[in-house]
Amino acid sequence: MMFKRILIVSMLATLMWGCGKMGPLSLPEDKLDKSVISYPCDEVCQQKFEEEKIRQQSVILQTN
């Protein structure tokens, strides 16, 4: 009975460990197919979105 629990827990831990390792978010920028991504806004909204994205990527977190 204890062996079954250990086996099940280890299987679940293995599945959770690999979670998020694959998919469009893990691809490099040049490999990402952007033709399927659409934004529900006009050019002004799109420009604000890109500016905010650049601003968020430039934030430096201090971890001491």
C-alpha positions in Angstrom: 0.0 0.0 0.0 2.8 2.4 0.9 4.6 1.5 -2.4 1.5 2.5 -4.4 1.3 5.9 -2.7 5.0 6.6 -3.3 4.6 5.5 -7.0 1.5 7.7 -7.5 3.1 10.7 -5.8 6.3 10.4 -7.8 4.3 10.1 -11.0 2.3 13.2 -10.2 5.4 15.1 -9.2 7.0 14.2 -12.5 4.0 15.4 -14.5 3.9 18.7 -12.6 7.7 19.2 -13.0 7.3 19.0 -16.8 4.3 21.3 -16.9 4.8 24.5 -18.9 8.0 23.3 -20.6 6.4 23.2 -24.0 4.1 25.4 -26.0 4.2 28.8 -27.8 5.4 30.7 -24.8 8.6 28.7 -24.5 9.6 29.2 -28.2 12.2 31.8 -29.2 10.9 35.0 -30.7 12.0 34.1 -34.3 10.3 30.7 -34.1 6.9 32.0 -32.9 4.1 32.1 -35.4 2.5 35.5 -34.8 0.0 35.1 -37.6 -2.4 33.5 -35.2 -2.1 36.1 -32.6 -4.7 38.9 -32.8 -5.3 42.0 -30.6 -8.7 43.5 -30.1 -7.6 47.1 -30.6 -6.6 49.6 -33.2 -3.1 50.9 -34.0 -3.0 53.5 -31.1 -3.9 50.7 -28.7 -1.4 48.4 -30.2 1.3 51.0 -29.9 0.5 51.6 -26.2 0.5 47.8 -25.7 4.0 47.5 -27.2 5.3 50.4 -25.1 4.0 48.8 -22.0 5.5 45.5 -22.9 8.9 47.2 -23.4 8.5 49.0 -20.1 7.7 45.8 -18.3 10.7 44.0 -19.8 13.0 46.8 -18.7 12.0 46.6 -15.0 14.9 45.4 -12.9 14.0 43.4 -9.8 16.4 43.6 -6.8 16.7 40.4 -4.9 18.9 40.6 -1.9 
